[in-house]
């Protein structure tokens, strides 16, 4: 899956990275995030819509590639 949007760091449960997608959805990002909060990015990854993580903040997107746009 490929999604574009804005990265946000949220101080929930010790901190989580989220993507506010251009599609209007929020995704919890799993993996190494190399960009700063507020950056516009394109993220490729595997979507897990079957449940929520500890932060209960949206479907989890396991990042395989992240590119600043």
N, C-alpha and C positions, 0 to 999 in steps of 0.2 A: 504494500500500500504506500502511496505517496501523498503527502499532505503539505500544504504551505500555510504559513501563519506566523505568529509572533510568540517567541519563547518568554515564559514568565517563571520566576522563582517564587514559590509560595511557602511561607513559614508554617507548614502544617506537619505535625508528627515528626519534627526534626528537619523538615524541608523537603519539598518535592519540586521537580521541574515539570512544567506543563506547557503544552502548545495550545494557544488560542487559535484554532484553525480558521482559515478563510471560509470554511463551510459552516461556520457558526458553532461548531462543537469544540469541547475542551478535551484534550488527551493528556493523561499522565505519562511522561516520558521515562523509560527505563533504559539505562546504559550511560555511557560517558557523554556528557554534554559539554562541548567546547566553546560555546558562544555565551555572551552575556544576556541577562534579562533585558527584554525590549528589542532584541535582534529579530529581524525578519529572516526566516529560514525555510528551506524545503527539507522535509524529513521523509526518509524511506524506512520502513520497518514492518514488523508483524503485529497486527492488531489482535488483542485479546479482549473481546467484548463479553466473555462469559462471566466476568466478575469484576470487582473493584479491589484495589490494593488497600494497604493500611490507611492511606489518606482519604479513601472513599471520595476521590475527586475526579472520576471519569474513567472511561476505558483506558487500558494500558497499551501503550505503543512501544514495543521493543525496538529501539533505534538500531538500524544497521548502517545508515548513512545520514549525515547531517551536513547541509551546505547553506552558507549564508547567501542571501539574495539581496 
